[in-house]
Amino acid sequence: MPEQQVLPINLSQRLLRQISQDGPMSVAHYMTLCLLDPRHGYYPTRDPIGAGADFITAPEISQIFGELIGICLANCWQAMGKPKTTQLVELGPGKGTMMSDILRTAHSIPEFCKSLQVHLIEASAALIAVQAKTLGGFPQTINWTDALNDTGSGPLLLVANEYLDCLPVRQFVRQKDFWFERLIALSDTDELQFTLSTTPLAETELKLIPPALRQAPDNTLAEIRSGLAGFFEPLAERAKNDPVMALFIDYGSAKSEAGDSLQAVSKHQKVDPLKRSGEVDLTAQVDFAELSRIANQAGLLTSNIVTQGSWLQQMGLLERAAALSSGQTGARAKIARQVHRLSDDSEMGKLFKVMAVYSKGLEEPTGFDV
């Protein structure tokens, strides 16, 4: 009887087999499989957000975060001329907490609230179920889709909090005046390890490296998100006919910087990104300068890049915190801790950045003074 083939039972085993057969893979391909594989990927198979899960995001820390985003979106809607129909899109909406806070804030502006058609772009079936429960009480119909092109027509308001950091990155290392791609291969003991391509990056591909880093010293590591150009094309195409405003909030740098920022998180702790493939969250810092450059190249305008702490305070963080604390002696200390975590330089305030991308004809939204 022929020997029966044993199928891999988890993503780590599948990756070992694939690399053994096909050779080293890019960091971007590895991230894509780990995060989005339909059978064993991190997002399709679990709900990772919350105090007892792998990480916690700003909307889960305080309702004020989503409320201030709601105010920003309402201001942008007014700047668009108060259109009767507005497509409101969130990328990677987590538990639906931020959208809940946005819609609750919109309720205080009836005309704005009535105009909204809500679209959520989400890869996790587990999170979609949570979002449906969170948002079930709002009058707007909630639509789920996989693509920005499938979000209706007309004026667009888009928000993405901690979404870009999950988009796969390729990594390149400069050696002897050439750039080589960093890959993931097998060690002598059949474990995943980093290695470098034996073939340098072709001259025609050097445009992948951010301009500020192309002549960096040897052993410089650069990370690029090659999908960003395609990411902004639908926004730019839409902006030809309708006003568009997108708000991006994520952890990263306001200028292009070298270095390996790939990290894995499990239970709020950093772990080895090459271990437990598909079972831990993988992210990398966002290069906001490169994000702005690519958006401009696509024909869109971009705001100043400001820290989350600065943006929240300009939008009324302290005033809203004071209003929530008024008459609630027991809540004051809790709200103060939330404000500290969201805005202090030692917490999320400085590491996280905020940037708006918008169509020509619109003014820079409020909150971006530097």
N, C-alpha and C positions, 0 to 999 in steps of 0.2 A: 504494500500500500504506500503511495507517495506521501512524503512528509507534509503535513498540513501547515500552511503559513500562518504565523501568529501575527495578528494585526496590532499595531501600536495602540495602547489604551489611553495615552495622554499626549499632549502636544510636545513635551520634551522628547519622548521616544520618536515621534514623527519627525521632529527636526533633526535628530541624530541620524535617522535613516536617510532623510532627504539630502543632508549635507554629505553623508558618506557616498551617496550615489551621484549627486550633481556637483559637488564641490562647494566652496565657501559662498555664503549669501551676504547681501548688503545689510547694513543695520536697519535700513528702511523696510526691507522685506521682512526681516525678523520682527520688527515692531508691528507691522501690519498683521502678521500671522498671530502674534501673541495677543494683540488687542482685539482683532476682529474675526478671527477664524470662527465660522458658525458653529462648529462642534466643540471646540476647546478654547476659544478666545475669551479674553478677560471680560469684555463688555457684553457680548451676547449671552453670557451664562450666569451673570450675577448682578446684584445690587451692591455697588462698592462704596456708597456714600453714607457718611454719618459718624457719630461719635464712636460707635462700636464697630465700624467697618474699617476700610483701609485708609480713607482720607475724609476730610471735611472741607467743604467749600464755603465761600463768603456768604451766600444766601442762607446756609444752614446755621451760620453764626448769629445773624441778626436780620430781622425783617427790614431794618432801615436800609440795608444794601439794595434790595430789590425795589423798595419804595423810591429811592433816589434815582435809580435807573428809570423807573416809571415816569418820574418828573422830567428827566432828560428827554425821554421819548415823546412825552406830551409837548414839550417845548419845540422839538423838531417837527412834530406834526403841525403845530401852529405855523412854523417857519415855511412849511410846504404849502401853506394856504388852506389848512383845515380840510383836506380831501374827505369826501363822504365815505370812501372805501380805502382802507389802509391795510396792507399785508404786514402782519407782525410775525417775524420769524425768530426762533431761538435755535441756536446750534448746540447740541449736547445739553439738553435742559435738566439733566440730573433727575431729582425727585419731583420736579415741577414747582419747587418752592419759590424760585425767583419769578417765574411767570405768574404764580399766584399773587405774589406781592405787587407785581407790575399791574395786573388786572384789577386788583383791589384799589390801587392808587388811581387807575384810569376811571374807576367808577365815580370818583369825585368830579370828573369832567365828562358829563353825559355825552356830549357830542363826540368827543374823542373815543370814549368807550364804545359807542354805537358803531363807529367806523371800523373797528378792528376785526380782522379775520386772522385767526391764530394758526400758525404752522410750526410744528416741532420736528426737528431733524434729529433722530435718535437711532442708535445702532443696537441698543440693548432691549430685548423683549421684556426682561424683568423690570427695567426702568419704565418702559412704556406703560406697563400695568400700574406702577406706582403713580406715574404722571396722570393717568386717566382718573385715578381715585382723588388725587390732590386737586385737580382742576374741574372735577365733575359738577361743582356747584355754580360755575360761572355761566352767564348767558351766552357767551361766545361758543361757537362750535370749534372744537379742537381737532385739527387735522395733523396726521403724522405722515411724513414722507421721507424719502431717502435723498432727495435732490433739491437744490435751490431752485432749479428751473420749474419745479412742480409746486410752486407756492402762489398760484394765482397771478393776476396782472395788476398793474397800477402802482401807486406809491408804496415804497418798501421801507420798513424799519426793521433792522436786524440787530440782534444782540448775541454775543458769544462770550461767556465767562468760563475761563479754564477749558477752552476747546482747542485752541491752536497748539497748546503744549502736547496734546496727544497725537497730533499729525506726525507721521513718520519722518525721521531725519536721516539723511545720508551723512557719513563722516569721512573727512579727507585729512590726510597728514602730509605736510610738506617736508621733503627730504632731498637734499642736494639739488635744490632749485626746481624740483618737480613735485607735483601733487599726486598722491596715491590714495585710492579709496580704502578705508578701513572696513574689513569684512569680518564675518563670524565663521570660524572653521572648527574642526575637531582637534583636540589635543591627542597626545599619544595614549592617554587613558580614556579616550572617547568621551571627553567632556567638552562643552562649548568654550571657545576662547577667541579672543580678538587676534586678527592678523592683518597684514597689508597686502593689497593686490600686487602682483609682480609687474604689472604694466602701469606706467604712469598715465595720468589723465591727459588726453589729447589736447592739443592747443585749442581746438575748436570748442572744447568743453570747459575751458577755464572760466567762462562766463557763469558757471555754476557757483564759483567761489565769490562771496561778497567782495566788491571792489576794494574795500578797506583792508582786506586780509590777503589779497593775491600775492603781495611781495613780502609776506611775513617771514620771520626767521625759520630755519630748519626746526623740525619737530613740533611746529604749530599744528594744532588740530582745529579744523573748521567744520561746523555743522550747517547743513543747508536743508531747507524743506523745498524740494524740487516741485511739489504740487501746488505751491502758492500762486504761481502765474495762472494756472487753470482754475484756482479757487476764485480769483478776482474777475476772471473773464465774464461769468454770468452777471456779476454786479455791474460791470462796465457796460455790458450789452443792454442791460435793463435801464441803466442811467441815460441811455440815448433818448428814451421816450418818457421816462417817469423819474421823479425825484427819489433818491436812494440815500439812506443814512444807516451806517453800520457802526456798532460800538463794540470794540474788542478790549477785553480785560483779561490779563494773564500774567504769569510770572516770567520775567526776562529782563533784557537790557535795552536801554534807549539807544544804544549804539552797537555796531557790530563788534563782537568780542570773540577771541579765540578761546578754545577750551572744551573739554568733554563734560557736557551737562546731562547726559543720559542717566536717568535714575529710575530705580524701581522702588515702589512703596507698598508695604503690607502692614496692616494694623498700625498705621501712622508712623511706621519706622522704615528707614531706608534699608534695602536689602540688595543683594547681588543681582544685577539685571539679567545675567545669564543663567540664573537658577530658577526653578519652578516656573518655567515658561508657560504663559497663559493663565497663571494663577496670581500674578502680581501686576499692579499698574505700572506702565512704562510711560515716562514723559521726558521732555527735554525743553530747556528754556527757549522762549520766543525772542527772536532777534527783531525788535520793533523797527529798527532803522531799515532793515532789509524789507520788512513788511510794508513800510511806508514807500520805499523805493519801487517795489513791485506794483503797489496800488497806483502810484503816480504814473508808472510806465503804462498801465492799462488805461489811463485817462481819467482816473478818479483823484479827488482832492483828499488830503489827509490833515488832521489836526496836529497840534503840538503833542508830543508824547509826555505825559505827566504821570507822577506816581499815584497809586491808588489812594494813598492818604491825602494828597493834595486835592485830587478830584472829588473825593467824598466830602471834604471840608468845604470846598467851593460850592458844592451842590446842597449844602445845608445839614451835614452830618450832626454837628454839635447842637444845632437848633432843634432838629428832630429828636435827638436823644433827650434833650431837656424837656421837650413836650411829652414824650413817653414817660419820663421819670416823674413829671409833675403829679403830686398827690399819691404817688406810689412809693412810699419810703422803702419798702422791702425790695423793690425792683431797681432802685438806683445803683446799687453796687453791681448787680448783674449787667445792667445796660452799660455802665462805665467799663466793665471788663470787655464787653463786646466791642465798644468803640475803640478801646485800646488795641484789641487784636486786629481789627480791620484797618486801623489808620496809623498806628505807631511805627516808627522806622525800625524798631527791633522786632516787629511782628510782620504783618502782611503789607504795611503801609508803603514801604520803600521798594521791596522786592517786586511787588506787582505793579504793572503799568496799565495805563488806559489810553486808548487812541481811537479817534473817530475817522471813518472813511466815508466820504460823501460825494454826491454828484455836483458837477459844476452848476452854478446858479444858487446854491445854498451857501449860507454863511457857516463858519465854524461854530459848532454847538457851544453852549456855556460850559464852564468847568475846566477849560483847557488853558487858562492863563498861567504863565510861568514867570 
